[in-house]
Amino acid sequence: MRELGPFILLLCACGAAVREPAVSSPPPPAPPVVASADPVPPDTVPSFDALAARGPSLAPGMHEAARKEGATSVDLVKADTRDACVRVAYAASAPVTAKLVDHTGAVLATSEAPSTEGTLGPKGPVCIRKGDVVRALTDASGAHVRWVAWAAP
């Protein structure tokens, strides 16, 4: 029996050397990338509070008059009792060309180029007469847009 020990060890060692390496399974495929139809989801549009926080630098001396959502046509400020001057900040989920118009559709202010954020009345407030309204418009009906308006007096 003693003589069989080295022979058995030799057989085990040879058997270990001739084994083929274990075949590993291929890695699982990467999950597919799903593209969104909306370039920036609505929840990534700055909040009303973030837009309103710009008030002291954009509209010093003015009071916040409106917080509204909508892309195609939104009435922001109505001058019920006297003339009013406004400035407006907006944020959108996709680049938009934004503008402010009065009740007749006359353009009061417009953005220079499509963007996701901006200020209308960039060089100063736009004014309307008593009884008029400031309406915000964009060229992108599928965008999610938030508007904050400041008015004086």
C-alpha positions in Angstrom: 0.0 0.0 0.0 2.9 2.3 0.7 4.0 2.0 -2.9 0.6 3.0 -4.2 0.6 6.4 -2.4 3.0 8.1 -4.8 1.3 6.6 -7.8 -2.1 7.9 -6.7 -0.6 11.4 -6.1 0.8 11.3 -9.6 -2.5 10.4 -11.1 -4.3 13.2 -9.2 -1.6 15.7 -10.3 -2.0 14.7 -13.9 -5.7 14.9 -13.8 -5.5 18.4 -12.4 -3.2 19.5 -15.1 -5.3 18.3 -18.0 -8.6 19.9 -16.9 -9.9 22.5 -19.1 -10.6 25.9 -17.5 -14.2 26.4 -16.5 -16.2 28.3 -19.2 -17.5 31.6 -17.7 -20.8 32.9 -18.9 -20.8 36.1 -20.9 -21.6 39.3 -18.9 -25.2 40.3 -18.9 -26.1 42.8 -21.6 -26.2 46.5 -20.6 -29.7 47.8 -20.0 -30.9 49.7 -23.1 -30.7 53.5 -22.9 -34.2 55.0 -23.2 -34.3 58.5 -24.7 -36.8 60.9 -23.4 -39.1 62.9 -25.7 -38.7 65.9 -23.3 -35.1 67.1 -23.3 -35.4 68.3 -19.7 -38.0 66.6 -17.5 -40.4 69.1 -15.8 -39.1 68.2 -12.4 -35.7 69.7 -13.4 -37.2 73.1 -14.3 -36.2 75.5 -11.5 -38.9 75.9 -8.9 -41.1 78.9 -8.4 -39.1 79.8 -5.3 -35.8 79.7 -7.2 -37.2 82.0 -9.9 -38.7 84.3 -7.2 -35.4 84.5 -5.4 -34.1 86.5 -8.4 -36.5 89.3 -7.7 -34.2 91.6 -5.7 -31.7 91.7 -8.5 -34.1 91.6 -11.5 -36.9 93.7 -10.2 -35.7 95.9 -7.3 -38.5 97.9 -5.7 -41.2 95.8 -7.3 -43.5 93.2 -5.7 -44.2 89.7 -6.8 -47.4 89.7 -8.8 -47.8 86.2 -10.2 -46.5 82.7 -10.3 -47.9 80.7 -13.2 -47.3 77.6 -15.4 -48.1 77.2 -19.0 -46.3 77.3 -22.4 -48.6 78.7 -25.1 -50.5 81.6 -23.5 -50.6 82.7 -19.8 -52.2 85.9 -18.4 -49.6 87.1 -15.8 -50.6 90.6 -14.7 -53.8 92.6 -15.1 -53.7 96.3 -14.5 -57.1 96.6 -12.8 -56.9 99.9 -10.9 -54.0 101.8 -12.5 -51.1 101.5 -15.0 -48.6 98.8 -14.2 -45.0 98.0 -15.1 -43.7 94.4 -15.0 -40.6 92.3 -15.3 -40.9 88.6 -15.8 -38.5 85.6 -15.3 -39.2 82.2 -16.9 -37.7 78.7 -16.9 -38.6 76.0 -19.4 -38.0 72.3 -19.9 -36.8 73.0 -23.5 -35.4 76.0 -25.3 -38.3 78.4 -26.1 -38.6 81.9 -27.6 -40.7 83.8 -25.0 -42.5 87.1 -25.3 -44.8 89.4 -23.4 -47.8 90.9 -25.2 -50.7 93.1 -24.3 -54.4 92.4 -24.8 -54.2 93.4 -28.5 -51.2 91.1 -29.1 -48.7 93.9 -29.4 -45.3 92.7 -28.4 -44.0 94.3 -25.2 -40.8 92.3 -24.8 -39.2 89.2 -26.4 -36.3 86.9 -25.7 -33.4 87.3 -28.1 -32.9 83.6 -28.8 -34.5 80.3 -27.7 -33.3 79.4 -24.2 -34.4 77.4 -21.1 -34.3 80.5 -18.8 -34.5 84.2 -19.2 -35.9 87.6 -18.2 -38.4 89.5 -20.2 -38.0 93.3 -19.9 -34.3 92.7 -19.7 -33.4 96.4 -19.9 -36.2 97.5 -17.6 -39.8 96.9 -16.9 -42.5 96.9 -19.6 -45.6 99.0 -18.9 -49.3 98.7 -19.6 -52.3 101.0 -19.1 -55.1 100.5 -16.6 -57.4 97.8 -17.8 -54.8 96.0 -19.9 -53.1 92.7 -19.3 -49.6 91.3 -19.7 -49.7 87.9 -21.4 -46.7 85.5 -21.7 -46.3 83.4 -24.8 -43.8 80.9 -26.2 -43.3 79.1 -29.5 -43.1 75.6 -27.9 -46.4 74.0 -26.9 -44.8 70.9 -25.6 -42.5 72.7 -23.1 -43.1 72.9 -19.4 -42.7 76.6 -18.5 -42.8 78.4 -15.2 -43.3 82.2 -15.0 -42.8 84.7 -12.2 -43.8 88.3 -12.6 -43.0 91.4 -10.5 -45.0 94.5 -10.8 -44.9 98.2 -9.8 -46.7 99.9 -8.2 
